[in-house]
Amino acid sequence: MSARVIDFPTRAPAQASDPKATVFVAANAGSGKTYTLVQRVVRLLLAGAMPEAILCVTYTKAGAAEMQRRLFRQLGDWAVMADEPLRAALANLDEAGRDLSAARTLFARALETPGGLKIQTIHAFCEKLLRRFPLEAGVSPGFTVLEDAAAAELSARARKSVALYVMDKADGAAAEAYAHFSVELAWPNFNAMFQAFEDRRRSIEAYVGRCGGLAGASRDVWKRCGFERPRDPDDLRQEALDRLRWGQWRRTADALAASGKASDAETAAQIRALEAEPTFPALCRILLTDKLEPRQRVATAAADPQARSFLEDEQRRLVEIVAEIRAATVARDTVLALILADAYAKAYDIEKTAQGALDFDDLVARTEQLLTARADAAWVLYKLDGGLEHVLLDEAQDTAPEQWDILRALTAEFFVGVGASPVRRTVFAVGDEKQSIFSFQGAAPERMAVETRAFEEMALAAGAPFARTSLLESRRSAPEILEFVDGLFEDPAALAGLRPAEPGVILHAPVRHKAFRDPGGCVELWPLEETEPAAETDPWEAVDAEPAESGNRKLARRIARSIKAMVARGDGVHDRTADRWRPCVWGDVLILVRRRGALFHEVIRALKREGVPVGGADRLKLSDHAVFKDLMALARFVRFPPDDLTLAALLRSPFCDVSEESLYDLAFDRGGSLWATLNQRADERPEWRQARDLLAWAIDEARARPPFDFYGRVLSRLGADGRSMRERILTRMGSEAQDALDAFLAETLASEGRDVRDLERFVAAMAATEIEVKREQEDAEAKAGGGEVRVMTVHGAKGLEAPIVILPDTTTRALPQGGPLLDTADGGFLWAPRKADDCKASADARSLRDFATDHESLRL
C-alpha cells in the first residue's frame, strides 16, 4: 500500500497569521514560528477578538515568556509610533487600511482586560482549569502542584510504604512480587524498576483499566504469551523431565558409546549422568548450546542412525519446551510487575492525597478526564465555550495524545455552525516534526499529521476557511549549512529518521530549506577517532573504565584544541544582532551530543585541561556531585561522629583540606576512633587543629539549628585563611559547583517547607531521592570574557542558537532505552530483562522499541 502524503504547500507568513482561517503550519528551524504565532495574535486583536478569548498554549515556560515579551513589545511600540511607520507596519501584516487609533489601543486592551491574554504552558493551562472546576474534576480545591524534588520525595515515601505493606502482608500477591524481584534484581535495577513504574504510571493504569483490573490484565498477559491459563515455569521444566523415555535414552547412550567417536562418548556420559540425577539444565546441556539454541550436531555420522534420529526429535521437542518456559517466565514476571506497579501507584496516590497535591502528569490526565469523560464534561465545556474563541498551539510536533484530546475537546464547538458565538472561531497550530523529542513526555509527532487532516475535514464541513502553510525560509543558518542538510536528507535512509515512526503516513516532501542570510558559513567533517587496543587489561581496573587513549578521549582533546585555536586566530562569525562580522569568542561555541555519557564528560574534561572556559554539564544529578556528597558527609558526621569512613572523607574535603599524607599520618595505627584520635592529636599540626575546631563547632551548631540554618552558617564560616567555606569549595571544584551548592540549599529550604526540620530526617530524605539540576546556559555570551563554551544534549539545547555548533556524536547507533518494561503495539506491557530470554511476544515488543530507537538514531 502506498503511503498517504500530507503536503504543506509553501505560502507567505501572512497567510499563516490570517485571523479568519484555521491554519496548520509546518515550519523549519529558524523560520519564525514564534514570530508567526505572535503576528497571528496581533491580527486577531486587530480583527476585534477579545484578549481574554485567546488561548496560546506552548511547550515550555521560557517559550511562553518569550512569546508574551515579543507581543507586548510590538503592541507597546505601536502605541507610541507615528502614523507613517504604523501604516507601514500594518501593511506588512496584510492589515493595510486598519484604523490607526484602534491599533494604538491594543496595548492598553491587552494589559487591562480582566484575565488578560492567556499565553501559558499546557501544564499551567490545566492547573488553571482544574482550579476553576475542582469539584467537577474531583480534585481538592486547594491542591498544590508537586515540583520535581517534592515528587521525588513522595515517590521515595511511596516505595517505603510498599515495603512496609508487604512486610505486614507476607502472604499476599504484592509480597510475592516484591520478594521475587528483590531476589531477581540487583539493588540499582530494583530501584530502576520503580522508576519505570513511575514513568509509565498513567499508561499502566490505563492498560489495567482497559482489562477490567489486575485479574483481567493477568489473563491478557498470559494470553498474549500463548497460554490459556497460568503455568509455572518450574512445573514446565519438571514435566519435560517426567516425559523422558528413559529406556530409549539408555539405548541411545549405548549406541553412542559404541560409535567409537569421542564426542559421542561424551554425549553418552552426559545421558547417563542425567539419568542418575535428572535436572533440566543437564538435559539442555546434551541437546542445546549455552544460549539454549539447538546444537548443530547432536551426534556424529558414525553414530547409529536411530540414535541420532531420536536425539534430533528430542532436540526439537526441547526447543519448543524452552520457548514455552520463556513465555511462561515473561508472563509470570509481567504479572508480578503489574501487581507491584499497582501497589506502588496506590501508595503514591495515597501520599499525594494526604498532601492535597497533584504532579504534572496528574494535571494533564485530570484535565483530559474533566473535558472528555466525567459526567460534568458537557457543563464544563459549556462554561468554557462562551469565553474561548481562538486557540493557538505552539510546538505541535511535541504535543502528546492526551494533550491533543484536550485541544479537541476545547474546540469541539468551533466547527458545528455559528453556535453560541457570532465570531468565526479558529485554531492555529505550528510545529516541525524534524524537531520532535520522541518518547519524551508522551510526544507523538505523527499525531500532528492526523490532527491536520481531522481539523481540515471539520473546518471544510462547516464551511470555514482552512489552510496548510509551510515556513521554509531559515533566518538562523547560513546557506552552505542549509544546502548540506538538504543534501544529507536526500538519502531515503536518512530521511526516514525525520518522519514519524508510523507506516503509511509521510508529512510532506523531502527536506527543503530556503536561506535568508547571505553566504558565509561552512560545514567541516572530521575523520573518525578510533580507540587504541589496550596492551594488557588490569584486573583491578573498574569494569567501565575507558582505555587511556580511547576514541572518546582523543576526539574530546581534538575538539578542545580546535576551539582554543579558533578563538586565538580570531576566526570570524556573523553577529546577527549587530549585522556584522566579528572575531569568535568562547560563548559562540555550542557542542551537542546525544546523551550525557562518556563522550559528554570527556569533552568537558578536555576543555578544562586546555584552559577553555566551559559552563559544565547542562544538567547534573545533585546526588552524584562531589559537593552534595561532602555536605551530606558533614551531616552524617555531626549526627554520628564515630563513623570513621565518613570523617576520613570529610577531612579530605574542602571543609578541612587535609592532605592524603596528613590523613594517613593521623589515621594509621591509631588506638581508637578517628574522631577521638583527631581530638587527642589536634595540636600537633595546624590543619588537624583547624579541622577539629570546625567539626566540633559544627556538632554544636547541628544540635540547635534546622537544616537550612545549619548549612547556611557552615558555608559562610570563615576558615583560617580568611575564606568562607563556600569560597573554599568553589576554589577546589570550580564555578560549576556554584549550581550544586545553590540547588542543595534550595532543597534544604524546600524540605523545611515540607516540615522536615531536623537534620536526621533531612539526610534520610535527600539520600532517598534523585534530584536533577538544570543549569541555565542561555546567557553564555553575555558573561564577561566572551562567555563559556556550552556542552549540551541535542534535546537540552532545544530553542538555543550559536554561531559555531559542533556535533561529535553522529556516527554511532543509539542504544535501546527503557529497561525491562516493554510496550506492546496495542498498549500492553511485558517484563523481559534480557533479549536472550525473550518469547515471541516480548521479542515483538522489543523489536518495536528497537525500531523506534533506530528511528531516533537517524534523527540525531
N, C-alpha and C positions, 0 to 999 in steps of 0.2 A: 504494500500500500504506500503510495507516495505521501510525503509529509505535507501537512497543511501549512501554507505560508501566510503569516500575518505581517503585512508590509506597512511600514510607516513612511509615507512619502515625505519628501523634503518640502517644507514651507517656511515662510519668513516667520520670525518670532512674533510678529503682530498677530498672526492667526492663532498662535498658541495662547496668547493672552486675551483673545476675543471674549468679552464678558457675556455674550449671548449664547455661546455654544459650549457643549460638553466636550472637553478636549483631553486626549491621552497623548502624552509626549514621550518619545524615545530620544534620549539625549546622549551625546558623547561627553566624556570627562572634559571639563573646562569650557563647555559650550554655553554656559549661562543658565543653568537650571534654576538657581536661586533668583537670578535677575528676572527670568521669565515669570516665575511664580509671584514675585513682588509686583511686577508690572500688571499682572492679572488682577491682583488685589486692588491696585490703584485704579484700574479701569472699571472694576466692579463698583468702587466708591463713586467714581465719576458718573456711572450709569444710574446712580441713585440707591444702590444697595446700602442697607443699614450696617454699620460696623459690627454690631452685636450679632448679625445674621450670617457672618462669615466665619467659617471654621477652617484653620490651616493646621494640618497635622504633619509633623516632621519626625525624624528618627532620633535625633539627639537634642539635648538641652542647648548645646552650642549652636546647632543648626537653627533652632527656634529663636535664640537670642540674636543671631546674625540676621535672620530674616526680619525680625522686628526692628533692629537697628537700621537696616537699609530702608525699610518702609518709612519710618519716622524721619529719617534724614531727607528722603526725597520729598515727602509732604511738607517738612519744615522749610526746605529750600523754596518750594512753590509759594509758601505763604508770604515770602518777602521778595519774590522775584519780580522784576519789571515785566511790562506787558509783552514786549517782543520776544525776550528769551522764553517766557512762559508759553507763548503761542508756538514757538519752535519745539519746545519740549512736548507739548500736547500733540503736535503734528507727528513727531517721531513715534508716538504711541498709536497712530491712526485715530486720534481723537481731535483732529482739527475742527475748529468751529465751536468747541465747548466754551461755556461761559467762564471767563477768567476768574470772576469773583467766586463762583462756586468751587473752582479748583483751589483757590486760596483758603477756603474754609474747611477743606478736608482734614487738615492737620488738627484743627480745634475739634472737629467732629470725632476724629479717631481718639483723641485724648479724653474728651468729656463725656462720651456716650457711656451710660451705665453698663458695666460688664466689659465694654471696650472690645477691641479686636482679640479674637481667640486664636493666638499663634502658640501652639504647645506641642509637646511630645504626645505620643499615643498613651503613655502611662499617666501623664498629667491630665489628659482629657478624661481617661477612665476614672481617675481618682475624683475629679470634679463631678462627674456624672453620678458616681456612687454616693458622694456626699449629698447630692441633691435628692437622690431617691434611695436612701439607705434601707427603709423598711421594705420597699418593693424588691430590692436586691438581696434582702436577707442578711445585711451586714450591720454591725454596730454603728449607730450614728456618729460616735466619736472615735472611729477606728484610726489607728496610726499606720503609717506605711513603713515597713521594715527596710532600712538601708542594708547594704551588703554585709557589714560587720554584725549588725544585730541579727540578721537572718542566719549568718553562720553560727552565731552563739545559740540561737534557738535550735538549729539543726543538731548541734552537739548535744544539747539537752534532750532532744528527741531520741537520739541514739542511745543515750544513757537510760532513758525511760524504757526503751525496748529491752535493753539488757536486764534492767531490774524486773521488768514484767516476765521475761522468760525464766528468770530465776524463781519467781513465785509460782509460775505455771509450768513446772518442769515436764509435764506430760502432754502439753498442748502442741498444736501444729506449728505455732511460731517458735516454740522452744526447740522443736525438732529441726526447723530450718536454721535457727541460729547456731545450734550445736553442729549441724552439718557443715555450714560454711566457715565456722570458726576453726574447724579442723582442716578443711579442704584448702583454705586460702591463707596465705601469709598475711601478717598484720597490715602492711600497706595496702595489699589487694582487698582485704576485708573492709578497710576504710573507704577505698575507692568504690567498692560495691555500693555503699550507702550514698556516696556522691552521685553514682549513676542513677540510683533511685530518686535522688533529689532533682537531678537534671531532667529526668523523664517522668516526673511525678504526675503531671497532668495527663500525659499520654497513657501511662499505665492505668491511671484511674479511669480514663475513657475506655480503654480496652476491657478492663474488668467490668465496667458498667454495661458495655455492649453485650457482654457474655452473661449478664444477669448475676454477677457476683463471683467470688473466688471459686465456688464449686463449678460454675459454668465455664470460667476461664481454665480451670484444671481439665475439664473434659475437652475443651477446644485444643489445649496444648497437646494432650495425649493423641487426639485425633489427627492433628496436623503432623505429628511424628509417626503416624501409621498404626496406632493402637486403638482398639475399641474400648479397652479398659486398662487401668494402670497395671504395669508389670515391673516387678523389682529386678534390676539388672543382675543381682546376685542369684535370684531364682532362675533366670535365663542361663546363667553360667552353669548352675547345678544341673538343670535339665539337659544341657548339652552333654555333660558327663554321664548322666543317667542313661542317655540313649546310645551310648557307645556299645558296639557289638564286640565284646571282649574276645570271643572265640575267633572272629575274623582278624582282629588286631594281633592276636598271638600268631596266627598262621602267617600274617603279613610280616611280622617280625622275624619269624623263622626263615621265610623266603628271602628277605633282605640280607639276613646274616649269611645265607648260602651263596649270595651273588659273587662274593669274593672282592667287592669294592669297599674301600674304607668308609666312604660317605654313607653307603647303605648300612654298613655295620654300625656306624654311629647312630643312624636313624633307628635301627633295631634296638640299640641300647636305650635310646630315649623312650621308645614304646614300652619296653619292659619296666623302666623307671616310672612311667605314667601309670601302669597297671598296679605297681606296688604302692604308689601314692598319687591317686588321681586328683589333679588340680587343673583348673582352666588355663593358667599360664603355661603349664607344662604341655598341654595339648596344643596350644598355639605355637610353641617353640618348634614342634615337629613339622607343622604344615605352613606356618606363616613367618614372615620376617619380623624384625624387631618393631617395625612400624605397623604390624598386623596386616600387611599386604601379602597376597599369595606368593609363595616361593616359585621361582621359575621352574624348578625341577624338584619333585618330591622323592624321586628315586632314579638311579642310573638306568641306562639302556640294558645293562646286564641283569637287572632285577627281573623277577618273574612278572610277566605282563599283567596277570590277575592282581598281584600285589600292588603294582604300580597303578592300575585302574582303580583299585579300591581306595588308595590314598588320594588320588585325584578327585574321586567322588566325595570323600570326606573333607577334602580341602574346600571344594565348592560349598558344601553344607556349612563348614565352619565360617567361611566368608560371609554367608548370609546371617549366621548367628551373631558374628561380630557386628555387622551392620545393625541388627536388631538390638543388640546390647547398647550400642552407641546411641541409637534413637531413644531407647528407654532411659539412658543416663541423661540425655539432653532434656527429655520430657520431665523426668523426676526433678532435676536441678532447676528447671524453669518454674515448675510449680512451687518449689520451696522458695525460690527467689521472689515470686509474686506474693507469696504469703508474707515474707519478710518485708517486702516493699509496702504491702498493705498495712502491716503493723507500724512501720516507720511513718507512713503518711498520716495515719491516725494519731500517732504520738505528736507529730509535727503540728497537725491541726489543733490538737488539744493545747499545745504550748502557745500557738498563735491566738486561740480563743481566750486563753487565760489573760493575755496581754491586750486583747482587743486590737489585734494587728493583722495586716494583710501584706504579703510580699508582692513584688512586681508581677509575677505570674498570676496571682490572685486578682489583681486589678483588671487584667485583660479578660481572664476567664469569667469573673463575676459580671463584668460589663457585657460580655457576649451572651451569657445566660439571661441577664436582665432584658436585653433587647431582642432575644430570639426564642427563649424557651420558657421563661417564667410566666405565670398566669397574668401578671400585671404588665406584660410586654406591650400590649396594644395601648394601654393607658400611658405608659412612659413615652412611647413613640408619638402619641397624640400630643403630649405636652411639649415634646421636643420639636415636633413638626412645625409649629407656629413660629418658632424663633430661629429656624435654620433654613437658609436659602441657598448657600453656596458652600461647597466642601472642596478643599484643596488638599491633595496628598502629595507629599514630597518623599523621595527615595522609595518609590513604589516597588522597586525590584526586591527590597528587603522586607516587605510587608508580609507578615505571617498569615496563614489561612484564617486564624481566629480574628485577626485584625481586619482582613477583607470582609469577614462576616459582619463585623461591627459596622464597617462602612456601608455594606449592602443594606443593613437594617436602617441606618440613619437616612439613606437616600431612597428608600423603597417607594416613597410617595412622590418623588421628584418627576417620575415619568408615567404617571397614571392620569394625566389630564391637569387642568388648572388647579383643582383641589382647593385647599384652604388658602392658598397664596396666589394673588394675581400676578406675581413676579415669575418670570421664566427662571426656574431654578437649575443650577448647573453643578457638574462635577468636573474637577480638573485633577489629573494625575501625571506626574513626571517621574521618570526613572531610567536607569541604564542597566540592562541585565548583565552587562560586562562587569559591573562593579558590585554585583551581589555578593554578600557574605554568606555562602552556602552553609546550611546546617547551624547557623547562629541565631539563637532566639526564634527558631522555627521558620526562618526565612524560606520562602518558596518562590524563586524568581519566575518559574513557569506560570505561576498564578497571574502574573501581570498580563500575559497573552490571553489567558482565559477571561479575565475581567474586562480587558479591552473589547473582546468580542461580545461579552454579555451586555456591557453598558451601551455599545453601539446598537445592538438589537433593541434594547429597551428605548433608547432615545429615538431611533428611527420609527419604531412602532408608535411612539407618542407624537410623532411629527416634530420632534425637537432637533435642532441642528447638532451634528456630531462631527468631530474632525480628529484625524490622526496626523500628528506632526512629528518631524524629526529635526533635531538640532545637531547638525553635523560640524559646524564651524567651531574649532577649538581656539580659544584665546589664551590657552595656557602653555602649549608646547610649540616648539619650532617646527617648520615644515619638514625638515630632514627626519625628525623623530617620528612624526605622524606618518610619513611615507614608509619608514621602516616598519612601523606597527602594521600598517595596511598590508605591506608585502609579506610580513610574517604570517598573518592570518589568512593569506590566500591558500595556505596548505589546509586541506579539509580536516586533517587530524588535529591541527592547532585550533581551527575554527570551532570544532566540536566542543572545546573547552569553554567557549563563551556562550553556549546555548544551554538553556535549561535541560537538565537530565531527564527529559520526558520524550519517549519515542513519538514521532508523528507530529511534533509541533516545532516550527522554526520561527523565530520572531521576525526576522527580516533578512534581507540580502547580505552578502559578505560585508565585512567591516570597511567603512569608508570614513575618512576624516577630511575636513577642509581646514586649511591653515589660515589663521587671521594674522599671525605675526609674520614679520619679514624673515628671510633665511638667516641662519646664524647658529644653528645647533649641530650636534654630531652624535653619533652612536658608536661606541668603542667596544669591540669584542675581544676578550682576553682568552688565551688558551687555558685549558683545564689544568689545575694543580692536582698532582697525584700523591697519595700517601706513600712514603718510602717504607719498604718492608723492614720490619724490626729484625735485628741480627739475632737476638735471643730474648725470650719472654721472661721477665722477672716474676717468679711465682708469688711474690709478696706485693706485686703491683695491684692496684684496685682494678676490678674487672672491667670498669667502664672508662679507665684511663686511656687517653689517646697516645699514640706514639710520639716521640719527641719532635719529629718533623711530619706531622700529619698534613694532609691536603688542606684541611681547615686552617691550620696554623699558618701555613705558607701563604695561602690566599689572604688571610687577615693581615699578615705582615705587608704583603704587596699593596693591599688597599690603603693601609695606614701611610706607607711611604709615598704612594701616589698622591694622596690628599695633601700631605705635607709639601710635596714638590709643587703641586698646582698653586697652593697659596704663596709659596716662596717665589714662584715665577710671576705671580700676578695674572694668571690666566683670566681672560675677560668673561664676564657673564652679563646678560641683559637684565637691567633693573626695570621691570615693567611699571613700577610705581612712578619712577622719575623719567621713564622712557629714554634711558641712556645705557651705555656700556660702562662697566666699572670692573676693577680687579676683584676676584673672588675672595671671600672670607670664609672662616670655618663654618659659620651658620648657613652658608649656601649649600652645604652637602647633606644629603639625606640618604642613608643606607637602609635598604629594605630587604628583609629576609622573610621566609615563610613562617618559621616558628622560632621561639626563643630557646633554641637548642645549642649544641656545641659551637657551631659557627657564629651564632649571635654573640656569645660570651667571648670567643676568641677575638672577634673584631674589636670589641670594647677594650679588651686587654692590650691588643696590639696598638690601638690608638693611644692609650695611656703610656705605653712604653716609648712611643715615638714623640711624646710630648704634645700630642694633638688634643686640644680641648674637646671633651666629649660629654654629653649630658647623661651618660649611663643608660641603664635599661629603661625603656619607656614604661614598663610595668615591673614591679618587683613583689615577690612574696615576702611579706613582712617577717614571717616566721623563719625564712631562710637567710635573712640578713644578719650579719655579724653584730650590728647594733642591737637588734632585737634579742639576740642570744646573750649579749653582755648585760642588758637591762634586766632580762629575766633571771640571769645568774645572780645578779645583785639581790633581787627579791627573794630567790630561794635561799641565798646565804643568810640574809638577815632573819629569815624565819627559822633556819636551822644551821647555825654556824659550824657544827661538827662535820658537815659534808665536805670532805677534803677535796674531792674532784671538782666540785663547783668553786670552791675557794681558789684552787690552783688556776682554773680558767680565769677567774676574776682578777687574780694577781697579774696575769699576763695581759689583761685588757687595758684600754686607755685609762680606766679609772685609777689603776695602781701603777701601771707601766713598769712592772718588774721584769727584768730580762730573763731569758731562758736559763742562763748560767746562774743568776742570782736565785731564781726559784729552786734550781737543783741544789744549791748550797743550803737553802733553807729546809727543803723537804727531805733530803737524803739522810737516812739513818736517824730519823727523829724518834723520840720516845713516845710521844702522844699524838693527839690530833694536830693537824696543820695549823688550825686557829690558835690552839694553846701554844704551839711552838713559836708562832709569829708574835704572840704577846710576850713570851719569855725572851726572845732574841731581838725585839724590835729596835733596841738602841744600838745594835751592832752595825747597822747600815742605814743611811738616810732613807733609801727607798722603802725599806721594811718599816721604819717608823712612820713615814707618811702614809703607807698603805694601812698600817694598824690604826692610826688616828682616823683616817677616812672611814674605815669599815666599822670601827667602834661607834663613831658618830652616827653612821647610817643605821646601826642596830637600834640606837636610842630613838632616832627620828621615826623609824618604822613602827615603833610601839604606839606613837601618838598621832601619826598622820594618815589620812586616807591616801590612796594610791597616787592621785594626780598631784597633791601637795607634796608628797614624799619625793616623787621623781622630779618635780619642778625644783625643789630645793637641792637635790643631788646634782642636777645638771647646771645649776647656777653657782654651786660651791666653787670657790677658788682653790687651786692647788698651790703647792709651794713655789711654783714657777710664775704665779700670778695669773695664770689662765684658768678659765672656768672648765668644768668637766665637759661641757658641750664643745668648747673650743678644742680641747684635747682630743675628743672623739673625731671631730672634723679634720684636724691635722693628721691624724693617723689614717683615717678611712676615706678622706676625700669629700668633695662637696656633695656627692650623691647621697652620703649618709644623712644629709640635712632632711631629705624627704622621709627617710626611715624614722628619724627622731621625731619629726612633726607628726607623722602618722601614728607612731606609738603613743605620743602624748594625747593626740585626738581620741584614740581608742580608750586611753585611760580615763579621759574626761567623760566620754560616752558611756563607759561602763559604770561610772558613778551615777550617771543619769538613769541607768537601769538598776540602780540600788545595789551595785557591787562596790561596797565602801571599805572593805578590808583587803589587805594585801594578799592574804592566802587565797581567798575566793577569786581575786583578780588574776593571780598567777594560774589557777586552775582553769579559769575561763579562757585566758589567752592561749594556754597550751592546747586547748581542745579545738581551736578554730584556725582556719587558714585565711589570712587577710591579705588581699592583693591591693597594692597601692598603684594608682595610675599617675605617672609623672607627666604633668602638662609640659609640652615642648613646643607649643605654637609660637612662643615669643623668643625662639632661639636667636634670631637675627638681631633682636632689639637689645641683647645683652652686650655689656662692654667687651671691647676687644674682638668684635666680629662674631660674637655668639659661639656656639658649640656645634660640633658635628652631632647629628641625630641618628641613632640606630634604633629602628623600629620594625615591627612586623608590617606586612602589606595591609592587613586588616586594621591594625592600630593607627596607621597613617592615613586612614580614610579622611579625605577632605583637606589634607595638608598639601603644600606645594614647596618646591625647592628648585633652584636653577640647575643643580647637579644632583642626579639621582643614580645611585649605584645599586645594582641588583646582583648580588653574589651567589644567589641560591636558585638558579633557574634550570639546572641540568639534572637534578635528582628527582626521583619519584617520591611523592608524599606517602608516608606510611599510614596505613589504615588507623583511624581513631575510633574510640568508643568503647573499648574494653569488651568483656564477655557478653554484655547485654545487646543482642542483635534485634533490629527492627525487621519485621517481615513486610512483604509488599502490601498486605491487606491491613496493616495497622496493629498486628500482634507482636509478641515478643518471644524470644528464645534465649536461654542462657547457655552459652557454649564458649568456654575459655580458650580452647585450643583448636586450631584448624584441623589438626591431625585426628581429632576425636569427633569431627562433625558427622551428623547424619545427613540425609538428603535435605530435610527441611532447613537445618541450620546452615548447610553448605549453600543453599539458595539465598538465604538471608545474608550470609557473609559475602557472597558474590555481589549482591545488591549494594552492600556497603562499599565493597572494593571498587565497584563501578563508579559510585559517587566520589570516592577518593581520587580515582584516576581522572575523573571529570574535573574536579577542582585542581588537581595537579597540573593539568593542561592550562587552566586559567592562571595559575600563579607562576 
